[in-house]
């Protein structure tokens, strides 16, 4: 299972939110590129980046720190937040991003997801953010009537590289991930599923790994706080 360290960008800083609330943010590093290099130096094979301002604005806002990370780190990175048209997708991939994450548009414009996945094989992921089993969009501010599994299944034939599933009520709260819901989703679809939200200990990572169906896990606050030792986690995830 791949561990994706999360770098959430707000106003140019690496931050973490609680339950996706922009008013409950903690700045962990005012130099996101340096933070990214620290993760890579520790042995991480991927980076997970989120443009929080962009998710609310509907367009990229934190482009400068993302570009700085891409220039200074040689491991693949995936980015979500404010990516809602083909021009933005193409621009990010041209800048060296390995994978774009489409969230809001997956609900509002699923044809765009299909077109992007067709044009850029292996480089388009769908971000499904859920509150009580229902998909939330626009930086988690808008709750829809769309059910998580229904949305995921609708992209099974689209060539999507991965689904990143976030339980909003677990995110940033250090209360543990929703392992059962994530595993159920992974079993329901053929698309690889990456767990996000609430991963707060090595035990959480091992429990996700031991489901045998979850492709990866994203962790942010626990890495910044030291609740998860990155080196130990990477070692544990290569064993079974």
Order of alpha helices (4+ residues) and beta strands (2+ residues): beta-beta-beta-alpha-beta-alpha-alpha-beta-alpha-beta-alpha-alpha-beta-beta-beta-alpha-beta-alpha-beta-alpha-beta-alpha-alpha
